[in-house]
Structure formats: C-alpha cells, structure tokens
C-alpha cells in the first residue's frame, strides 16, 4: 500500500505516540504491582472479580494495568485505590504526566494534520532564455498543493574570493499568485542587471563558480499559514533555452487539466548563434 508523505508522517507520529503510551501504562502498572501500593476497594470484592477468594484484595498484574489506564486518564472508578502514601504519590505523578502527554499529543496531531506539505518545487536548473528579443534569467515554479498568495521573492548571486563572500547581484520583487505554475523571469537586458550578466558570462566562459539563491515567502490561500521556500544553485546549473514545454492544457471553462509534470524540466533549445551573442560583450 502506498501512502503520501504527509499520511506517512501522521501515521509515524501516531505509532511513536502509541509506543510511548504503552511504555507509560505498563511502566506504572509494573511499579504499582511490585510496590504493592494499590488494593481492591472492599465493596468491589469478590463478586465483581471472579476468581478472587472472598475477602481477598490482592492485586495481580492485569488489574495493575487496568488501574494504570484508569489513573492515566484520570477516570477514577474507585474499585481499586492506593493503599499507601507511596501509592498516592505514584498516582499523582502518573496523572501529571498524562496531562502533559495528552496536551502534547493533541497539539502535535493537529499540527501534522493541518500543516502544509512540502509541495512547492522549482526547476533543477537556472535557464538563460531568449524571449521577445530579450535575454532573461528564468526559473519555473511548480505547486501541487493549495494556492500561495502575497508572494515576495528574492534572488541573489555571489562568488567566493579569499574565503569571503562577494555579492554580485541582489533583487527583490513581488510575484503573482502561485497556483500551479509560475515563471520567475529576470530581465538581463535591464541596466541594473549588468553586474549579473558580467558574472554569468565569466562563469560560462572562464569557469568561475557563481553561487545563486532564489527564495520567496507567501501565504497559504486557505489557512493563511506562511510558506517559505529557498533553492540554491551555482553556475554548473546554468543552461540555455527558449520556451518551456507546456505542463497542462485548458478546458473550455478556463480550468487547467491534463497535467504532465514530466514536462516540468523540459525546454526548447536556444540557437547557438543566440548563445554566442549572449556570451560576447557588445
């Protein structure tokens, strides 16, 4: 049986919690049984407990487990009770632990159920594309979950020289909503992009290692939960291209359909003449 990542995460948390619960129950039952600190309440014997001799109030391990469960959940039926000061102290300790255990379990379970899964991704490469007579530095963003709104993006590029980070370029822009597919295009023909263009040429021609980072923050459209994403690249991830292949088609009602996520990384090649033009300073 195949489970989604989020389902596996929830099931793993439940299994770990169940294991911890069993440790608490049987651990305290063992303490009650071996210390002889609990006993049957007189009115509960012998008729409610078949197999016990009349007037007997001896506790076996099975009943110690029962009392441990009752105490852990603070039910308190009264058929078994502490018989000593030690027993009362053990009950208080177990009840206190149960209070924190239940609160933590409930809180984390709700968190795992409602938190947003990691379903945002970008292309594995950074593309230098030629579109509408302009060169642009491009990434394609994908989203298989709920829409993300109010996106604020950041792109940085830097080199390392003499064990120091030398910033080459940095820009921050607001992006449209990330529904399923979004394109991040940085105009390399803009005057402010000249330092980045020079660094890209140096990396592609001379082999200088250029580091890059794309990141954004936004909000889940349904829960309002803040979503943060970051992806690091370097100049070994640079590639040339023109148009990305389509990932989906539109139906007559304007809805996306027939998703082909296998096309997410695919792009039409750039003519060698255009590549040479980009690599050669004007």
MOWOJO-V831372 format. One record per backbone hydrogen bond with DSSP energy under -0.5 kcal/mol. NH is the residue of the N-H (numbers start at 1). CO is the residue of the C=O. Records with the same first field share a line. If there is no record, write none. Layout:
BEGIN
NH: CO / CO
END
This chain:
BEGIN
8: 4
9: 5
10: 6
11: 7
12: 8
13: 9
14: 10
15: 11
16: 12
17: 13
18: 14
19: 15
20: 16
21: 17
22: 18
23: 19
24: 20
25: 21
26: 22
27: 23
28: 24
29: 25
30: 26
31: 27
32: 28
33: 29
34: 30
35: 31
36: 32
37: 32
39: 81
40: 57
41: 79
44: 41
45: 42
48: 44
49: 46
52: 49
56: 53
64: 60
65: 61
66: 62
67: 63
68: 64
69: 65
70: 66
71: 67
72: 68
73: 69
74: 71
75: 70
81: 39
83: 37
84: 37
88: 84
89: 85
90: 86
91: 87
92: 88
93: 89
94: 90
95: 91
96: 92
97: 93
98: 94
99: 95
100: 96
101: 97
102: 98
103: 99
104: 100
105: 101
106: 102
107: 103
108: 104
109: 105
110: 106
111: 107
112: 108
113: 109
114: 110
115: 111
119: 117
121: 142
123: 140
126: 237
127: 125 / 138
128: 239
129: 127 / 136
130: 241
131: 129 / 134
134: 131
136: 129
137: 186
138: 127 / 136
139: 184
141: 182
142: 121
143: 180
144: 119
148: 178
149: 219
151: 175
152: 217
153: 173
154: 215
155: 171
156: 213
157: 169
158: 211
159: 166
161: 159 / 164
164: 161
166: 159 / 164
167: 165
168: 157
169: 157
171: 155
173: 153
175: 151
178: 148
179: 177
182: 141
184: 139
185: 183
186: 137 / 184
187: 185
188: 135 / 186
189: 135
190: 187
193: 190
194: 191
197: 193
198: 194
199: 195
200: 196
201: 197
202: 198
203: 199
204: 200
205: 201
206: 202
207: 203
208: 202
210: 208
211: 158
212: 233
213: 156
214: 231
215: 154
216: 229
217: 152
218: 227
219: 149
220: 225
221: 147
224: 220
227: 218
229: 216
231: 214
233: 212
235: 210
237: 234
238: 235
239: 126
241: 128
242: 268
245: 266
249: 257
251: 255
254: 251
257: 249
260: 247
263: 260
264: 261
266: 263
268: 243
274: 271
275: 271
276: 272
277: 273
278: 274
279: 275
280: 276
281: 279
END
